[in-house]
Amino acid sequence: MKEKLEQLRRQTAEALEALSDKKALEELRVRVMGKKGSLTELLRGMGALPAEERPKVGQLVNRLRQELQEKFDAREAALESAAKARRLEAERLDVTMPGKRRPAGGLHPLNQVLEELIDIFQSMGFDVVDGPEVETEHYCFEALNVPKDHPARDMQDTFYLGENLLLRTQTSAAQIRVMEGRTPPIRIICPGRVYRADEVDATHSPVFHQVEGLVVDKGVTMCDLKGVLEQFAREIYGPETRVRFRPSFFPFTEPSVEVDVSCSECGGKGCRICKGVGWIEILGAGMVHPNVLSVCGIDPEVYSGFAFGIGLDRLTTTRHRISDIRLLFENDRRFLSQFAE
Ligand code: PHE
């Protein structure tokens, strides 16, 4: 009997060592310790022993049961911790590995230049206002001193949306809305889309962008206009930049000027960018016409003002040496991604 017990101890210990998962362990546990297991069978065999040996053998069987119980538990714990170690190893992350880069979005070059421009004018005390792209003839032309039969309308043919409604040809329309709604002093810029019935080519697009500027106050002169525009041009194109006024005509300003800046590429000597002239035209401007002030209920005897209209697309193409304005509207990511910051 003793030998049988000893044999069971040894065999069980070996089998425990040999198995490698919990399922096999549970099967072995049933085979040895279960109701029909080897140990129970040995216990039954005790009936055949002489009565005086039974207590002793019973004790041995009980001790073996306890011992095996502990062995099973220990082996189970060891299997569990080995499985856990394997799982951790498999799930291990190398945090030093380079990450996957996601392509980041970026501002459109037009918006980048616009933000810069807004910064510059805000630092000079200008508010930014918005105006509708669908305008009435009144705001886009009549109030700006362009009556129905005026030849200046030809230059700004646009898309009509019905009687009296059109897509604005110039952000100047916003001047009127601002003067109607505010009392001087007024200092605003109004950026936005404008439309004209133009054929598309490298320098024309039926939709483009302007930034209108308007200042109205007592004693505003052309010197103020020049000072503001020089400050603006130097911040955009660099401190060496020179500004020149050429006489021009706009129905809503008097006198009117075209404003050129010295070419930032060649410094004025003439190059491909400025087409050899050394200057680049960037905006139209002038002193607000007295008729325009009057229409808006501002007394031209008391107040004066200046206005300017910057071509944002032109500013952007010269700034980045973009040769074709169409690139700004095609949304080709190969082009745009060059400007992502
Ligand atoms: N609105 C004019 C244009 O589109 C530009 C301009 C604005 C001129 C303000 C003078 C004053 O050509």
Boltz pocket constraint, residues with backbone or C-beta under 6 A from the ligand:
constraints:
  - pocket:
      binder: B
      contacts: [[A, 169], [A, 170], [A, 171], [A, 172], [A, 213], [A, 250], [A, 253], [A, 257], [A, 284], [A, 285], [A, 286], [A, 307], [A, 308], [A, 309], [A, 310]]
      max_distance: 6.0
